Amino acid sequence: MKYGHFDDAKREYVITNPKTPYPWINYLGNEDFFSLTSNTGGGYTFYKDAKFRRLTRYRYNNVPTDDGGKYFYIKDEDTVWSPGWKPVKTELDSYECRHGMSYTKFKGSKNGVQAKVLQFIPLGFWGEIQKVSIKNTSSKIKKLKLFSFVEWCLWNAEDDMTNFQRNFSTGEVEVEDSVIYHKTEFKERRNHYAFFAVNSSINGFDTDRESFLGLYNGFDTPDVVADGKPKNTIAHGWSPVASHYIEVELHPGQEKDYIFMLGYVEVDENNKWESKSIINKKPAKEMIEKFNTVEKVAIAFNELRVYWDHLLGKINITSSDEKLDRMVNIWNQYQCMVTFNMSRSASFFESGIGRGMGFRDSNQDLIGFVHQIPERARERIVDIASTQFEDGSCYHQYQPLTKKGNAILGGNFNDDPLWLILSTTEYIKETGDFSLLDELVPFDNDTSRAKPHFDHLKASFYHVVNNLGPHQLPLIGRADWNDCLNLNCFSKDPNESFQTTGNKKDGQAESLMIAGLFVVYGKEYIDLCKQIGKNSEAVEAQNHVNNMIEAVKKFGWDGDWFLRAYDYFGKKVGSNENEEGKIFIESQGWCGMAEIGIEEGFVEKSLNAVDKHLNCDYGIVLNSPAFSKYYIEYGEISTYPAGYKENGGIFCHNNPWIMIAETKIGRGDKAFEYYSKIAPSYLEDISELHKVEPYVYCQMIAGKEAFKPGEAKNSWLSGTASWNFYAITQYILGIKPSYKGLEINPCIPSNWKGFKMVRKFRGATYNIEILNPENVSKGVKNVWVNGLKTNSNIVPILEKNIEHFIKVELGK
């Protein structure tokens, strides 16, 4: 069942039924200021950090779901309704929500009145615009009452949900003209406030939540709206809100526009006050002035469109499959950018208070957006590396506001350091900017301990070399990529965190996943060393990589697939000898990508085992059989019901590793089968089962042993976005940046006749046409560059600022 449709020409997903199986959301904002908005107007807004600078309140785990947002109420005689359906939930005559690139549009109608809301955040601006347009489509005069509504948060969102004895006594506001200012805690330690404005005179307002709603009412039935008149309340303590009241008279066919702005202001510490207890409103008024007319808003909205034209113009494909084209050209790239901004911090599954920016997460996310904004990718790499220690270890997370490591969580996730090699080499291949390697980057954010960035990569590589276990395989530490495989935890207390508890200091548990990861990025490290003339370092590193390959062959091969790990006791994990969890996806992906034992047939055998034991209708499950009991020596992974999350769920982040491994042995049909099983646009017809948005990837789809296979959770913020984009563009479509140019080596379904890609690379535009006359999956037979035949499938770096034409013929 569908709840809407794609509008590819406008880059929008159009929702026509507000009762989606789960709230379908969008993100507004691109740099410092962000909003989440659902298809019915729910969500919240924050500056940089959803924990410490949240402007509006949002309630997770609420019943009904998705309560709280930026709402508008229209009272037309005795009928009250909202353009986005919620919160009132009055049946509308028509409803439409269009989620676009950093904007959302609502259009609803009821009893001869049409209301449209455009929500977006102008580029580089610390405020959200809501343009409300109300039109009388009837044949009689309409006298309407319009109420706006937001509920302020007390800035620290975690404290807001816990410290009620304080927070119920701190709320403070000011109202001046048509602007409601939220200044809670401003007189103490804050130099920032928020405001909610409208570019019209108002007929009243409210700022006290209890007065506006009524103590026992929900957002759907506010007292003030039901009564049709404001109370002009000023909040003192309790819970402050902001609501404007506007009386609207419309003749038949007449339309009026109102520009609402939800903004954030920081003032100089010595310039906080206009007068005693009156905040300095000058910066807010300057912000309001920038977008106080429809014309100014239209210009800003067009600038946002042009911005996304530029970002999405770097890679564009044309194939015979519209679902593939919309994923590659629009939604996958868009999700990569959102995930870059948010990491795993703020979604409808992540509250924004418990997690900062992940070390491993942020490095991986970079491969999905480096082609769009390389300058910000470089900045992100430096931020990440600055939280590393001299021995190569690092904080597992850091906070976006301070960019410092999260000491509460700490480190010792032993895969973390290697991902820095991935992000750095991908950045340099995309840009040719080797100067990053010479930039002085602090260790543990201490500038007195700064060293060239290359030293951070070397520390990352040797962190594995210096932390090997009894089989000369990498020690896992607290966990590797799979945070829920906690082989050194042994937790019996339900109040403990698996990731931060236990961690036996003498733990000798080893990870085959890290072993494969080390070989893949060890080779990248070696190649980089050669590129910059560090040949002796390359030779030494090659010896370590060779040793790891031999250790995997000797101790990591189980006969038909690669082991997953050795546990604390030295017993095999992910072996046919195990009762449950006989085979895991991660080690098959990484050892396959590393091509360990490819000559001996190990890679092909392991991928055949994946197809036999892990593949199902909705993707590749993480392990099989799923665990049916708690294994204390394995940790959190065995706590989930069978088929969910890490216990036999389809963890979409790691499916692309198998896709890439399949391309290594030339099986394009299988690689694309796996791709299309989890790509959102291919799942639109089963939205009632899949539940989450049909335009973005999710973290997890319930696996074959689950109660409801195919049901998805945890959408939007996931390494799934970057890895699927990386797999489809660089390995299946096979257009891959290298130090010397664009390497072209597709591995496609054999029935494809070809495809086209426009790829902007290092200042030039490459128009690439792939032809497949012999219906092969892999094999470059002929290459022409600007009409001249060449004997290499690496197209060199070509002249900037002009278009170049590359034709590639596949064949045997």
C-alpha positions in Angstrom: 0.0 0.0 0.0 1.2 3.5 -0.9 0.6 6.6 1.2 2.0 9.0 -1.5 4.3 9.1 -4.5 7.6 10.4 -5.7 7.8 13.6 -7.7 11.2 13.3 -9.2 11.1 16.5 -11.2 10.6 18.5 -8.0 12.8 16.2 -5.9 9.9 15.7 -3.5 8.0 12.9 -1.8 4.3 13.7 -1.8 2.3 12.3 1.1 -1.4 12.2 0.4 -2.6 10.2 3.4 -1.6 11.8 6.8 -2.1 8.5 8.6 1.3 7.0 7.5 2.3 3.8 9.2 4.9 5.8 11.3 5.6 9.5 11.2 7.5 10.3 8.0 9.9 13.1 8.6 12.2 15.5 6.9 15.1 17.7 8.0 15.4 21.4 7.5 18.8 23.2 7.7 22.3 22.7 6.4 24.9 24.1 8.8 24.2 25.3 12.3 20.4 25.5 12.7 18.1 22.5 12.2 14.6 21.3 12.4 12.9 17.9 12.2 9.4 18.0 10.9 7.0 15.1 10.4 4.3 14.8 7.7 1.7 16.2 10.2 3.8 19.1 11.6 5.4 17.3 14.6 9.1 17.7 15.5 11.5 20.2 17.0 14.2 22.8 16.3 17.7 23.2 17.7 20.9 25.1 17.2 24.0 22.8 16.6 23.3 20.5 19.4 19.9 18.9 20.1 20.8 18.3 23.8 22.2 21.7 24.8 20.5 24.1 22.4 17.1 22.7 21.8 14.5 25.5 21.2 11.3 23.5 21.2 10.1 20.5 23.2 9.3 17.1 21.7 8.0 14.0 23.5 9.4 10.6 22.5 7.5 7.4 23.6 4.3 9.4 23.7 0.8 8.0 23.0 -0.5 9.0 20.5 2.8 9.1 18.7 4.4 12.3 17.4 2.8 14.8 19.8 4.3 18.3 19.9 5.5 20.4 17.0 5.1 23.6 15.3 1.3 23.8 14.8 -1.3 26.1 13.3 -5.0 26.0 14.3 -7.7 27.5 12.1 -11.1 28.2 13.6 -13.8 28.6 11.0 -17.0 29.2 13.0 -17.4 26.0 14.9 -14.9 23.9 13.0 -11.2 23.8 14.1 -8.6 22.2 11.8 -4.9 22.2 11.1 -3.2 22.3 7.6 -1.0 19.3 8.5 -4.0 17.3 9.9 -2.4 17.1 13.4 -2.7 18.1 16.1 -6.5 18.6 15.7 -7.0 15.6 13.4 -10.2 17.0 11.9 -10.9 15.1 8.7 -9.8 17.4 5.9 -11.3 17.8 2.5 -7.8 17.6 1.0 -4.4 17.0 2.5 -0.9 17.0 1.0 2.6 17.1 2.5 5.6 17.5 0.2 9.0 16.7 1.8 11.7 18.2 -0.4 15.4 19.1 -0.2 15.6 20.9 3.2 12.0 22.1 3.1 8.5 20.8 3.7 5.2 22.0 2.3 1.8 21.4 3.8 -1.5 22.0 2.0 -4.9 21.3 3.6 -8.4 22.4 2.9 -11.7 22.4 4.8 -15.1 24.0 4.2 -13.9 26.3 1.4 -10.7 27.4 3.0 -7.3 26.3 1.8 -4.2 26.7 4.0 -0.6 26.2 2.8 2.5 26.1 5.0 6.1 26.3 3.7 8.8 25.4 6.2 12.5 25.9 5.5 15.7 27.4 7.0 17.4 29.9 4.8 21.1 29.3 4.0 23.4 30.3 6.8 20.5 31.5 9.0 19.7 30.8 12.6 16.0 30.8 12.1 13.2 28.7 10.6 10.7 30.3 8.2 7.0 29.2 8.2 5.1 31.0 5.4 1.4 30.4 6.0 -1.0 31.2 3.1 -4.7 31.1 3.7 -7.1 31.3 0.8 -10.9 31.6 0.6 -12.0 29.1 -2.1 -15.7 29.5 -1.2 -18.3 32.0 -2.6 -18.8 33.8 0.7 -16.8 35.9 3.1 -14.8 33.9 5.6 -14.0 35.3 9.0 -11.3 33.0 10.4 -9.2 32.8 13.6 -5.6 31.7 13.2 -3.5 30.5 16.2 0.2 29.6 16.0 1.8 27.3 18.6 5.2 26.2 19.7 6.3 24.9 23.1 9.7 26.1 24.4 12.2 23.7 25.7 14.5 24.6 28.6 17.6 24.4 26.5 19.3 21.4 28.0 16.9 18.7 26.7 18.0 16.1 29.1 17.6 18.3 32.1 14.3 19.4 30.7 13.0 15.8 31.1 14.4 15.2 34.6 14.8 18.3 36.7 11.2 19.3 37.2 11.6 20.8 40.7 13.8 23.5 39.1 12.4 23.8 35.6 8.8 24.2 36.7 9.9 27.5 38.3 12.2 29.0 35.7 10.2 29.8 32.6 10.4 33.5 31.5 9.2 35.3 28.4 8.8 38.8 27.0 6.2 39.9 24.4 6.8 43.0 22.2 4.7 43.8 19.2 4.2 40.5 17.3 7.2 38.8 18.8 7.3 36.3 21.7 10.7 36.0 23.3 11.8 33.0 25.3 14.5 34.1 27.9 14.5 31.3 30.5 17.8 31.3 32.4 19.0 34.2 30.3 19.8 36.4 33.4 22.1 33.7 34.8 24.6 31.8 32.7 23.1 32.1 29.2 23.8 34.7 26.5 21.3 33.2 24.1 17.5 33.3 23.7 14.8 32.3 21.2 11.9 34.1 19.6 8.8 33.4 17.6 7.6 36.2 15.4 5.1 37.0 12.7 5.1 39.8 10.1 1.7 41.0 11.0 -0.1 42.8 13.8 -1.7 40.3 16.1 -5.0 40.4 18.0 -3.6 38.6 21.0 -1.1 36.0 22.3 -0.4 33.3 24.9 2.8 32.2 26.5 1.6 30.0 29.4 1.0 26.4 28.4 -1.6 25.5 31.0 -3.7 28.6 30.2 -3.5 27.9 26.4 -4.3 24.2 26.5 -6.1 23.7 29.7 -4.4 21.5 32.3 -6.1 18.2 31.2 -6.3 18.8 27.4 -4.0 17.7 24.7 -2.6 19.6 21.7 -5.7 18.6 19.8 -8.2 20.5 22.0 -6.7 23.7 23.4 -9.0 25.8 25.6 -8.0 29.0 23.9 -8.7 27.7 20.4 -12.0 26.1 21.4 -13.0 29.4 23.0 -11.8 31.3 20.0 -10.0 34.0 21.9 -6.5 34.4 23.5 -5.9 35.0 27.2 -2.8 37.2 26.7 -0.9 35.3 29.3 2.7 35.9 30.4 4.4 32.7 31.6 6.0 32.9 35.1 7.7 29.6 35.7 5.8 26.5 34.7 6.0 25.7 31.0 6.3 28.6 28.6 4.9 28.4 25.0 4.4 30.9 22.2 1.1 31.4 20.4 0.0 34.2 18.2 -3.7 35.0 17.6 -4.7 36.6 14.3 -8.2 37.4 13.0 -8.4 36.8 9.3 -11.1 38.1 7.0 -11.1 36.8 3.4 -13.4 37.7 0.5 -14.1 34.9 -2.1 -10.9 34.1 -3.9 -8.8 36.3 -1.6 -5.5 34.9 -0.1 -3.3 36.3 2.6 0.2 35.4 3.6 1.9 35.4 7.0 5.6 35.0 7.6 6.3 33.3 10.9 9.9 33.0 12.2 11.3 30.8 14.9 14.8 32.1 15.7 17.8 31.7 17.9 20.1 34.6 19.0 23.4 34.8 20.7 24.5 38.2 22.1 27.8 39.4 23.6 28.1 38.7 27.3 28.5 42.5 28.0 25.6 43.5 25.8 22.7 41.3 27.0 20.2 43.9 28.2 18.3 46.8 26.7 17.4 48.0 30.2 16.9 46.3 33.6 15.5 42.8 33.0 14.7 43.6 29.3 16.7 41.5 26.9 18.7 43.0 24.0 16.3 42.4 21.1 18.2 44.2 18.4 19.7 41.0 16.8 16.3 39.3 16.7 14.7 42.4 15.1 17.5 42.4 12.5 16.8 38.7 11.7 13.1 39.3 11.4 13.7 42.2 9.0 15.6 39.9 6.6 12.6 37.8 5.8 9.5 39.9 6.7 8.0 39.9 3.2 6.8 37.3 0.8 9.3 38.6 -1.8 12.3 38.1 0.6 11.2 34.6 1.5 10.8 33.7 -2.2 14.4 34.8 -2.9 15.7 32.8 0.1 13.7 29.7 -0.9 15.1 29.9 -4.5 18.7 30.2 -3.1 18.0 27.0 -1.2 16.9 25.3 -4.4 20.0 26.5 -6.3 22.1 25.2 -3.4 20.7 21.7 -3.8 20.9 21.9 -7.6 24.7 22.4 -7.0 25.0 19.6 -4.4 23.0 17.1 -6.4 24.7 18.0 -9.7 28.0 16.3 -8.8 26.8 12.8 -9.6 23.8 12.1 -11.8 22.9 8.9 -13.6 20.4 7.9 -16.3 19.4 4.3 -16.5 16.4 2.3 -17.5 15.4 2.0 -13.9 13.6 5.1 -12.5 13.8 3.7 -8.9 17.6 3.4 -9.2 17.9 6.9 -10.7 15.8 8.6 -7.9 17.9 6.9 -5.2 21.3 7.8 -6.7 20.4 11.2 -8.0 18.2 12.5 -5.2 17.3 10.7 -2.0 20.4 8.7 -1.2 22.6 11.8 -1.6 20.2 13.9 0.4 20.2 11.4 3.2 24.0 11.3 3.2 24.1 15.1 3.7 21.5 14.9 6.5 23.5 12.1 8.2 26.7 14.2 7.8 25.0 17.0 9.7 23.4 14.9 12.4 25.6 11.8 12.8 23.3 9.6 15.0 22.1 12.3 17.3 18.6 13.6 16.4 15.9 11.7 14.6 12.5 10.2 15.6 14.5 7.2 16.9 17.4 9.2 18.4 16.4 11.7 21.1 19.4 14.0 20.5 20.5 13.8 24.1 22.3 10.5 24.4 24.8 10.4 21.6 27.2 12.8 20.1 29.1 12.5 16.8 30.6 9.0 16.5 34.2 8.5 15.6 33.6 5.5 13.4 30.2 6.8 12.3 31.4 10.2 11.1 34.4 8.7 9.2 32.1 6.4 7.3 29.5 9.0 6.7 32.1 11.1 4.9 32.3 8.7 1.9 28.7 9.6 1.1 29.1 13.4 0.9 32.8 14.1 0.2 32.0 14.7 -3.5 29.4 17.3 -2.6 31.2 19.5 0.0 34.9 18.5 0.2 35.9 21.6 2.2 33.5 20.6 5.0 34.6 17.0 4.7 38.2 18.1 5.4 37.0 20.1 8.4 35.1 17.0 9.7 38.2 14.8 9.3 40.3 17.2 11.4 37.6 17.4 14.0 37.5 13.6 14.2 41.2 13.1 14.3 41.6 15.7 17.1 39.8 13.4 19.5 42.4 10.6 18.9 45.2 9.6 21.3 48.9 9.1 20.5 48.6 5.4 20.6 45.9 5.5 17.9 42.9 4.8 20.2 40.2 7.4 20.4 37.0 8.6 22.0 34.1 6.7 20.6 32.1 9.9 20.4 32.5 13.7 20.6 30.0 16.5 21.1 29.3 18.8 18.1 29.1 21.9 20.2 32.6 21.5 21.8 34.1 19.1 19.3 35.7 17.4 22.3 35.7 13.7 23.1 32.9 12.2 25.2 34.8 11.1 28.3 31.7 9.5 29.9 31.6 6.9 27.2 35.4 6.8 26.5 37.0 4.5 23.9 38.4 1.0 23.4 36.2 0.1 20.5 39.1 -1.3 18.5 37.7 -0.8 15.0 37.4 2.9 15.5 41.0 4.1 14.5 41.0 2.3 11.1 38.0 4.3 9.8 40.2 7.4 9.8 42.2 5.9 7.0 39.0 5.4 5.0 37.9 9.0 5.3 41.3 10.5 4.6 42.1 8.4 1.6 38.6 9.0 0.1 38.9 12.7 0.6 42.3 12.9 -1.1 41.2 10.7 -4.0 38.2 13.0 -4.5 40.1 16.3 -4.2 43.8 15.6 -4.9 44.5 17.6 -1.7 47.5 15.9 -0.1 48.1 19.0 2.1 45.7 17.5 4.6 48.5 15.0 5.6 50.7 17.9 6.7 48.2 19.8 8.7 49.0 19.8 12.4 46.2 18.1 14.2 46.0 17.8 18.0 45.8 14.6 20.0 43.0 14.6 22.6 42.2 18.2 21.5 45.5 19.4 23.1 47.2 21.7 20.6 50.5 21.3 22.4 50.4 17.6 21.3 49.6 18.3 17.7 51.3 16.4 14.9 50.8 16.1 11.1 47.6 14.4 10.2 49.7 11.6 8.6 50.9 10.7 12.0 47.3 10.1 13.1 46.9 7.6 10.2 50.1 5.8 11.2 48.9 5.7 14.8 45.6 4.2 13.5 47.3 1.5 11.5 49.7 0.5 14.3 47.0 0.5 17.0 45.9 -2.8 15.4 49.4 -4.1 15.0 50.1 -3.4 18.7 46.8 -5.0 19.9 46.8 -8.5 18.6 45.5 -11.6 20.4 46.6 -15.2 20.8 45.8 -16.0 17.1 47.6 -12.8 15.9 44.1 -11.5 15.1 43.0 -8.0 16.3 41.7 -7.7 19.9 38.1 -6.5 19.8 38.2 -4.3 22.9 34.7 -3.3 24.1 33.3 -4.1 20.7 34.1 -3.7 17.0 31.6 -2.2 14.5 28.9 -4.3 16.0 28.5 -2.5 19.3 26.3 -5.3 20.6 28.9 -8.1 20.3 30.4 -7.5 23.8 32.9 -10.3 24.2 34.6 -8.7 27.3 31.5 -7.5 29.2 29.8 -10.5 31.0 26.9 -8.4 32.4 24.3 -9.8 34.8 22.9 -6.4 36.0 20.0 -5.1 33.9 20.9 -1.6 35.0 24.3 -1.7 33.3 25.2 -0.6 29.8 26.7 -3.3 27.7 29.0 -0.9 26.0 30.4 0.8 29.1 30.4 -2.0 31.7 32.7 -5.0 32.4 35.3 -4.8 29.7 37.6 -7.4 31.3 41.0 -5.9 31.3 42.7 -9.2 30.4 40.2 -9.9 27.6 41.7 -11.8 24.7 38.7 -11.8 22.4 39.6 -11.3 18.8 37.7 -9.9 15.8 37.7 -11.3 12.3 35.8 -8.2 11.2 38.6 -6.0 12.3 41.1 -8.3 10.6 39.4 -7.8 7.3 39.0 -4.1 7.9 42.7 -3.9 8.7 43.6 -5.6 5.4 41.4 -3.3 3.4 42.6 -0.1 4.9 46.0 -1.4 5.5 46.3 -1.7 1.7 44.9 1.9 1.4 47.5 3.1 3.9 50.3 1.4 1.9 49.1 2.9 -1.3 48.9 6.3 0.3 52.5 5.9 1.6 53.7 5.1 -1.9 51.9 8.2 -3.3 53.8 10.5 -1.0 57.2 8.8 -1.2 57.2 7.0 2.1 58.3 3.7 0.5 60.1 2.2 3.6 56.9 2.8 5.6 54.9 1.1 2.8 57.2 -2.0 2.9 56.9 -2.3 6.7 53.2 -1.9 6.6 52.9 -4.5 3.8 54.6 -7.0 6.1 52.0 -6.4 8.8 49.1 -6.8 6.2 50.6 -10.0 4.9 50.9 -11.4 8.4 47.2 -10.6 9.0 46.1 -12.3 5.8 48.0 -15.4 6.8 46.5 -15.3 10.3 43.0 -15.1 8.8 43.6 -18.0 6.5 45.0 -20.1 9.3 42.7 -19.2 12.2 39.8 -17.4 10.6 38.5 -19.8 8.0 35.8 -22.2 9.2 35.6 -24.4 6.1 32.7 -22.7 4.2 32.9 -19.1 5.6 34.9 -16.8 7.8 34.6 -16.9 11.6 33.2 -13.9 13.3 35.5 -13.8 16.3 37.1 -15.7 19.2 35.5 -15.0 22.5 37.0 -14.3 25.9 37.7 -18.0 26.4 39.3 -18.5 23.0 36.2 -20.2 21.6 35.0 -19.7 18.1 32.1 -17.3 17.4 30.3 -17.6 14.1 31.4 -21.2 13.4 29.5 -24.2 12.2 30.5 -25.7 15.5 28.2 -23.3 17.3 24.7 -24.2 18.2 23.4 -20.7 17.3 24.9 -17.8 15.5 26.8 -20.1 13.2 27.5 -17.4 10.5 27.8 -13.6 10.7 27.6 -11.1 7.9 30.4 -8.7 9.0 33.4 -11.0 8.5 32.1 -12.3 5.2 31.8 -8.8 4.0 35.2 -7.5 5.2 37.3 -10.5 4.4 35.6 -10.7 1.1 36.3 -7.0 0.4 39.9 -7.6 1.4 40.0 -10.6 -1.0 41.6 -12.8 1.6 41.9 -16.3 0.2 40.3 -15.3 -3.1 42.8 -17.5 -5.1 41.8 -20.5 -2.9 38.1 -19.8 -3.4 37.5 -18.6 0.1 35.6 -15.4 -1.0 33.3 -17.2 -3.4 32.6 -19.9 -0.8 31.8 -17.4 1.9 29.5 -15.4 -0.3 27.7 -18.6 -1.4 27.2 -19.3 2.3 25.8 -15.8 2.8 23.3 -16.4 0.0 22.3 -19.8 1.5 22.1 -18.9 5.2 21.7 -15.1 5.5 19.8 -14.0 2.4 16.0 -13.6 2.7 13.2 -11.7 0.9 14.0 -8.4 2.6 17.8 -8.4 2.7 20.7 -10.1 4.3 20.4 -10.9 8.0 23.3 -10.2 10.4 23.6 -13.7 11.8 21.9 -17.1 11.6 20.5 -18.9 13.3 19.4 -16.1 15.6 20.1 -16.5 19.3 17.2 -17.8 21.3 18.8 -17.4 24.8 21.1 -15.0 26.5 24.8 -15.7 26.0 26.5 -13.8 28.8 29.9 -14.1 27.0 28.4 -12.5 23.8 26.5 -9.6 25.5 23.8 -7.4 24.1 23.5 -9.1 20.7 21.7 -12.1 22.4 19.3 -9.9 24.3 17.2 -9.0 21.3 14.3 -11.2 20.2 15.2 -13.4 17.2 15.1 -11.4 13.9 15.5 -7.9 15.4 18.4 -5.5 15.4 21.8 -7.3 15.7 20.2 -10.7 16.5 19.3 -11.9 13.1 17.9 -8.6 11.9 18.7 -7.1 8.5 21.2 -4.5 9.5 21.2 -2.4 6.4 24.5 -0.7 7.1 26.4 -3.9 6.5 24.5 -5.2 3.4 26.6 -3.1 1.1 29.8 -4.8 2.3 28.4 -8.0 0.8 27.4 -6.1 -2.4 31.0 -4.8 -2.7 32.5 -8.3 -2.0 30.2 -9.7 -4.8 31.6 -7.2 -7.2 35.1 -8.4 -6.3 34.3 -11.8 -7.9 32.3 -10.3 -10.7 28.8 -11.2 -9.7 26.8 -8.1 -10.7 23.4 -9.8 -10.7 23.8 -10.8 -7.1 25.2 -7.5 -6.0 22.3 -5.6 -7.5 19.8 -8.1 -6.1 21.1 -7.3 -2.6 21.0 -3.5 -3.5 17.4 -3.5 -4.6 16.2 -5.5 -1.7 16.9 -2.7 0.8 16.8 0.4 -1.3 13.8 2.5 -0.1 12.3 3.4 -3.5 12.0 -0.4 -4.3 9.9 -0.9 -1.1 7.3 1.8 -1.6 4.6 -0.7 -2.5 4.9 -2.4 0.9 4.9 0.7 3.0 2.2 -0.7 5.4 4.7 -3.5 6.3 8.0 -1.5 6.0 6.4 1.4 8.0 9.2 4.0 7.8 9.8 6.5 5.0 10.0 5.1 1.5 12.5 7.7 0.5 15.4 7.1 3.0 17.2 4.1 4.3 16.7 2.7 7.8 19.1 1.1 10.2 17.2 -2.2 10.6 14.6 -4.4 8.9 13.2 -7.3 10.8 14.8 -10.5 9.6 13.5 -13.9 8.5 13.2 -15.2 12.1 11.3 -12.1 13.4 7.6 -12.0 14.2 7.0 -9.6 11.3 9.8 -10.0 8.7 10.2 -6.9 6.6 9.2 -4.3 9.2 11.7 -1.5 9.5 12.9 0.8 12.3 15.4 3.5 12.9 15.3 5.5 9.7 17.3 8.4 8.5 20.5 8.5 10.6 22.6 5.5 9.7 25.8 4.6 8.0 23.5 2.7 5.7 23.1 5.9 3.6 26.8 6.4 2.8 27.7 2.7 2.4 24.8 2.1 -0.1 25.7 5.2 -2.1 29.4 4.1 -2.1 28.5 0.6 -3.1 26.1 1.5 -6.0 28.2 4.3 -7.4 31.8 3.1 -7.0 31.4 -0.7 -7.2 28.2 -1.6 -9.0 28.1 1.3 -11.4 31.8 1.3 -10.9 32.8 5.0 -11.3 35.5 5.3 -8.6 37.8 8.3 -7.8 41.5 7.4 -7.5 44.7 9.3 -7.0 45.3 9.4 -10.8 41.8 10.0 -12.1 38.4 8.2 -12.4 38.7 4.4 -12.4 35.9 2.9 -14.4 35.1 -0.8 -13.6 31.3 -1.5 -13.5 29.9 -4.8 -12.1 26.3 -4.7 -13.2 23.4 -7.1 -13.9 24.1 -9.0 -17.1 20.8 -8.0 -18.7 21.6 -4.2 -18.5 22.4 -2.6 -21.8 24.3 0.1 -20.1 23.8 3.5 -18.4 25.1 7.1 -18.3 26.6 9.1 -15.5 27.5 12.7 -15.3 30.4 12.9 -12.8 31.9 16.2 -11.7 35.5 15.5 -10.6 38.3 17.9 -9.7 36.8 20.8 -11.5 35.8 19.0 -14.7 32.6 17.4 -15.9 32.9 13.8 -17.1 30.0 12.6 -19.3 30.3 8.8 -19.1 28.4 6.3 -21.2 28.7 2.6 -20.4 27.7 0.2 -23.2 27.1 -3.5 -22.5 26.6 -5.2 -26.0 27.7 -8.6 -24.9 25.6 -8.7 -21.7 28.4 -9.3 -19.3 28.5 -8.3 -15.6 32.1 -7.2 -15.5 35.0 -6.5 -17.8 36.1 -3.3 -19.5 36.9 -4.0 -23.2 37.3 -0.6 -24.7 37.6 3.0 -23.4 37.4 6.2 -25.4 38.2 9.6 -23.9 37.0 12.6 -26.0 36.9 10.3 -29.0 40.4 8.9 -28.6 40.8 5.2 -27.7 42.9 4.5 -24.6 44.3 1.3 -23.1 43.5 2.1 -19.5 40.2 2.0 -17.5 41.5 4.9 -15.4 40.4 8.1 -17.1 43.1 10.7 -16.2 42.5 14.0 -14.5 41.2 16.2 -17.4 41.1 19.9 -18.0 39.0 21.9 -15.6 35.8 23.9 -16.4 34.9 22.1 -19.5 32.9 18.9 -20.4 34.6 15.7 -21.4 33.1 12.6 -23.0 34.0 9.1 -22.1 32.6 6.0 -23.7 33.2 2.6 -22.1 32.4 -0.7 -23.7 32.1 -3.8 -21.5 32.9 -7.2 -22.8 34.8 -10.4 -22.5 
